[in-house]
Amino acid sequence: MDVVNRGLLLVVPRQPYLDWANGLEHHGPDFHLDEGMPAAYLIPQFGTLEEVDEFVEGVHGSIFEEELVAWTEDREVWPEPRDLERFYEWFSVEYTDLVADLAGEPLRVESV
C-alpha cells in the first residue's frame, strides 16, 4: 500500500443542490439525498481544520462550478450568487489527510 502526499476533500450534496438538480429540464431520474454520492477532490495536506477551511474558501467557486456542470453547462440556470455561504448551504465537506492507494497499479493523472 502506498500513501499519497495529498489530502482528500469530500464534497457531499445537501438538499438545496438536489432540489436544483431535480428541477432542471431533461436532468434524468430524480436524485435523492440518500443516494447523493460525494465528489472527491485531492488537495494539499494541512495540519489544522482552520487551514482546510481557508483553502476551501479560496477554491469553493471552482468546486461549486464543477458540481453544477455535472448536471448542466447552461450557466443561465446556475444559482446566483455562488458565494461561500451558498456553497455550504448546498454542500457539506469532509477532510482527511491520509490518502492510501490500494489500486495496485501506477497512478495516472489526466488534465481536464
Secondary structure by P-SEA (a helix, b strand, c coil): cccccbbbbbbbbcaaaaaaaaaccccccccccccbbbbbbbccccccaaaaaaaaaacaaaaaaaaaaacccccccccccccaaaaaaabbbbbbccccccccccbbbbcc
